[in-house]
Amino acid sequence: MDGISPPLDLSTAFDASSVRGAGVFITGGASGLGAALVRAFGKAGAYVTFGDVQVDAGQLLEREMTSQGLRARFVHCDVTSFPSQSAAFRAALDFHPAHQLNIVVPNAGVATGHEQLLSVFRPERFPPASLDTDALPPPCPDLASLQVNLIGVIYSVSLAMHYFRLPEMQTQTQTQMQMPIPTQAPSRTSTNKAITFVSSMAGYTALPGGTLYMTAKFGVRGLFHSMRKYVGAEGVRVNLLAPGYMETAMTANVLTALQGSGVQLAKLSDAVDAVLRLSIDPSVNGRAICVGASGNRDLCDDPEGIGASLEADSVNYDHRLFRLE
């Protein structure tokens, strides 16, 4: 697909049947939004490989899926390690009977506690400033969250683009494939290749105190902007999800404060619907969907750079979410 598609009418239904037999890889798939996506793609008939560092939860989800006759494989994957991600991508290709990959969702993410976020540049983290030769040096910021939320995404995208370029698979026998070939599995010539980024409304609006999280989510949005007009020449679509707060393990440490301040949460099911639409619909490229308490809407995050700020303001993204001291 060339260029950016028009704003989406999210009130219309979309056909998810084309994902049946497709190869899907999801990072951070053992819990939260990732686990919900694994279930949704699996129920739609895809071959879903999902990676996570949560081995017990990942293996449990794989058993749940396979007991229902769905096609899912869990692999241990540390997204901050390029070799670990590379091995996980290879596992995803091996899991598909035609060794193909159609959809990648770099979903893995972490959110540090609110006090940790606020403390990144606060004076209490630092010794007294001094030019004395024996003065203590300032501490190096902990960039672990950037490694997961941004560097890991860059690794995922690099590997996705590499394996999307695999040449057309030659016809092989079932013995050569070592797996049964389903009659509905698409061939390697399928043109529906997609990357669906998971950013956040923190990639669009101010997140007081959330310095590193906000930096990472703006960075993911930057990847989306940099790719969406240019990778279409290789048959790859690029879209983005920007959820507000949802009730997941990531928000557990601030959930009580959110509910106490009257903040309404976005629905996990709405986020899943948005990711499936962006990943599966071959007519959609370069779109960003916000998931808020009132549902989903296209952010109009277009090259002009005007629509996104207007749409982000209109979803009433409550700044009280981040003032929890």
N, C-alpha and C positions, 0 to 999 in steps of 0.2 A: 504494500500500500504506500502510495506517495502522498505527502502532505498531511495536514491535520484535519480530522473529520469535524463536522459541525457539532455544536453543543447537543448533548443527549437529552432526549425526552424520556425520562426515567419512569414515566407512567405507562409506557408501552412494554409489552412482554418481549422476551428475546428467546431464540431457539437454542437450547443448550445441548441438543442431541448430537451436534457435530463433535463434541468432546469425547464421545464414546470411542474407546480404543486409542485415545491420544496418550502421549507420554508427558507426565506432569512431575515437576520437582519443586518442593516447598521446603524452605529452611525454617527453623523454629516451629516445626510441625507437631511437637509432642503435647502442646498445651495451648490454651487461649484461642486466639484467632487462627493460629496455624492449625491446631487440631480440628477446629470447625471447618476449615478449608479442606483438610485431608478427607474428612467425612463427606463433604459436599461433592468434591471431584470424584471420589470413589463411588458414591451413589449414582453419579451421572455416567459411570462406565469407563472412567479413565484408569490408566495404570499410574498409580500415585506412589512416588518415592518421596519420603520426607526425612529430613535430617534434624538432629537436635543433640544437645549435650545431656539431656535428661533421658538416660538410657531406660530406666524402669518404666517411665511414663510412655516413652516411645514404643517399647516392646509391648506394653499393655494395649496401646491403641492399635498396633499391627494385629495382635490377636483378635481384638474386637472386630476389626474390618474383615479379616480372613474368615472368621466364624460366620460372617454374614454372606460369604461368597464374593466379597469385593476384593479388588486387586490393589494391595498396598504393601509397601516394604519400608521398614524403618532402617536407617543407617545412622550410626554415631557420626556426628558432624560438628566440629568446632568452627564456626564461620570466621573466626579470627585467624585461622590457619589455612593458607592457600592449598597446601597438600591435602589437608583434611577435606576441604570442599571439592578439590579435584577428584579425590577418591569417591566422594558421594555422588558427583555427577556421573562418573563411570558406572557406579552401581545403578543409577537411574536408567542409563542406557542399556545395561545388561538385563534389567528387569523387564524391559519392553521386548516383546517377541520379534519386532523388526528393528530393535536397537535404535529407536528414534526418541527425540525430545521435542515437544511442541510448546510447552508452557512452563515458564519459570516464575515463581513468586518468592523473591528474597524477603521473607517475612520476619526473620529472626531479629529480635530487639530486646533491649534491657532498659529499665528505668531505675536509676538510683534513688534512694530515699530523698525526701525533700530537703532535709538538713544537709545532706551531702551535696546536693545541687547548689544550694545557697552558699556553701562553704568554699567553693572553688577559688574565689578571689577575695574572700573575706580576710580582714587583717588578723583575726585570731589564728589563722592557719600559718601565719608567717612569724618568724622571729623579728625583733626590732630591726628596722632598716638602719644599716650602718656601713660606712666605708672602712671601718677598722679591719686590719688584715686578719684578725682572729675572729671576726664576726661569723655567725652561722649563715650559711647560704640559704636562699629561699628554696622551699621544697618544689619538686617537679609536680605539676598537676597530674592527677590520675586520669589517664585517657582511655581507660578500659571501655567505657561506654561508647566512645568514638570508634574503637576497634570493632565493636559488634554492630553498632547502628549505622556506620558509614563505610568503614574499610571493608567489613564483611560483605556489604552490598556491592561494592566495587568488584570484589573477588567473584561474587555470584554472577554479575553481569558479564564480566570478562569471560568466564567459563561458558555461560549461556551462549554468547555470540560465537565462541569457538565451536561448540558442538552443534549449533544450528547450521554450521557450514559443512557438516558431514556430507560426503557425496551420496548420490542415490544408492540405496542398498540393492545389491544383486539378489535375484531370487535364490532362496536357500531352502533346503529340505528341513523338515521338522527335526531330523537327527542332527543336522548342522546347527540349527538354532538352539537345540536342547530344551525347547519349550514348545507347547502346543500353540499353533497359530490360529487366533480367533478369526472367524469369518468377517467380523465387523471392524477389525483393526485397520486403520489407514496405512497406506504405504509411506515410505520415506519421502515421497513426492508431495505430501501434504504441505500446503502453503501457509497454514495457520500456525505461525510461530509468534509467540508473544511473551513479553516481560511485563509483569504488573508490579510496580513498585509499591511498597507500603511506607508512606511518609506519615504525616500527622498534621492536625491543624496547628501544631507547634511549628510546622514548616511554613506557615502562612501568617500567623499572628504572634504578637509578643508573648513570651513566656518568662515573666520576671523570675529570676533566680535559676531558671533551667538552662544555664549557659551551654553546657555540652550537649544536652539532649536536643535543644533547639538548633544548635550548630549542625548536628548530624542530620536532623530532619530537613533543614534547608539544603544541606548537601545532597540528600537523596532527591529532593526536588530539582536541584541543579543537574543531576544526572539525567533525570527525566527530560528536562528542557533541552539538554545538549544532544540527546539521542533521537527525540521523537520525529524530527523532520528528515533524518538522514539514514536511519537504518532500514527504512522502508524499501530501499533499493535492494536489500538482501531478503526481502519478504518478512521482515520482523516488525510487529506492532509494539508500541510502548505506551503504557498508560499508568495512572497513579491513583492510589487510595489515600485519602487524608481523613482518618477517623478522629473524632473527639474522644473523650473518656468513655470507655466501656468497662463493664464488670468482668475483668479477667484477673489472672494471677499477677499481672504487671501492675494493676491498680489497687491490689489488696491493701497495701500499706497506707493509702490515702482515701479509701472508699468511705470510711466512717466520716471523715472530715467533709468529703464531697456531699454525702447525703445530709449531713448536719447543716450545710450551708444552702440546702435546697437545690443543688445542681442536678439537673436531669441528665441521665446517661444515654449515650447512643446504644442502639441494640446490636448485639453481635450478629444476629441474623441479617440485618441490613448491610453490615460490612461484607458478609459472605456473598450476599446477592450482588453487591457492587463488584467484588473481585471476579465472580463468575462472568458477569456481563462484560467487563473489560477484557478478560482473558479469552473468552470464547467467541464473542461476536466479531467476525472478520471485517466488519465495516467500521470498527471503532479504533481510532489511533490518536494519540496525543491528548486524551481527555483526562481530567482529574475530577474525581468524585469525592465530595465531603460527606461524611457520615455523622449526623448530629442527632439530637434527641427527637427532632421532628422528622427524621428520615434522611433520605439521600438526595443530593442535588449536585448538578454539574457546577464546578467552581468557575467555569469560564476563564481558566488560567491559560489565556491565549497569548500569542507572541507580542501583542500590543502592550501587554502588561497592565491593562486597566481593569479588565473584568474580574480578575481574581480578587483584588482588594475589595471591590464593591460586593462581590458575592460572599467573601469571607465575613465582612461586617454584617451582612444580612442574615447570617445563620445564628446570630446572638451567641457567639462563642464566648462564654462567661469567663472573664479574667479572674473572678473569685477562685477559680479552679487552682490557681497558682499562688494564692496568698493564704498559706496555711500555717504561718508561723504561730 
